[in-house]
């Protein structure tokens, strides 16, 4: 397998009039990854996806999809990428079977129609029913089938599980891991943190168009800890002391109890906090991806006097 990034973004910037949608984004997605792209609504996730597909032109920076310029070679990129938008546009007057036949004309390099029929069959979709007669969940399943039938090298999913029932959602997400095992790459944009945590090998967090972090999920888990302090007095410190290896992300403070999310070299570095002044008790836990995400968002939303982890771009 090639080690060249399947997605390479360097200094990507996109403006809409006076608004900056994406601001100097730098990001690499390695081959075979299930890469979770996380952020609030308006963070720049969809704008980034549109640039990767050649649907918009960057105002600054470089974007490469499978080594190709997606603007200059958009047709080739779209043939090699499966894309599921958050709100898929499907021809309402076509049946499920007809829309598969129509899409097959753009993908003659694979047995697209057979793949499509197999996928729609696994979802239990009625081939003779028109799009306008399908539920939201069924339309989402048609869109997924269209994207997967081309056997894409890269699968780009923008909130793909919206409208799916719990069982189908779980089975679909588990199939993303299987695709990665076959050497394909998945870019998954979602606000469902528990879903991303279940399947992602890498995650990136974007806030107001800027990259906050991007790294393998296992590495993020290994260096992130939740510390729950009980203090002897109300006049305790609200941040790690100078020289401490702990890097504070966010602190939820109360007079005699606090919960901090920190980056640390290892658990032993956190254990050393038991020797700080006024510490009565300390519990150390590994936070969920959702808790890490919320901590970063709150740290940038709420005015706090404690240090906040710097923005980083680690691939």
Buried (B, 14 or more C-beta within 10 A) or exposed (E): EEEEBBBBBBEBBBBEEEEBBBBBBBBBBBBBBBBBBBBBEEBBBBBBBBBBBBBBEBEEBEBBBBEBBBBEBBEBBBBBBBBBBBEBEBEEEBBBBBBBBEBBEEBEEBBBBEBBBEBBEBBEBEBEBBBEEBEEBBBBBBBBBBBBBBBBBBBBBBBBBBBBEEEBBBEBBEBBBEBBEEEBBBBBBBBBBEBBBBBBBBBBBBBBBBBBBBBBBEEBBBBBBBBBBBBEEEEBBEBBEEEBBBBBBBBBBEEEBBBBBBBBEEEEBBEEBEEBEBBEEBEBEEBBBBBBBBBBBBBBEEEBEBBBBEEEBEB
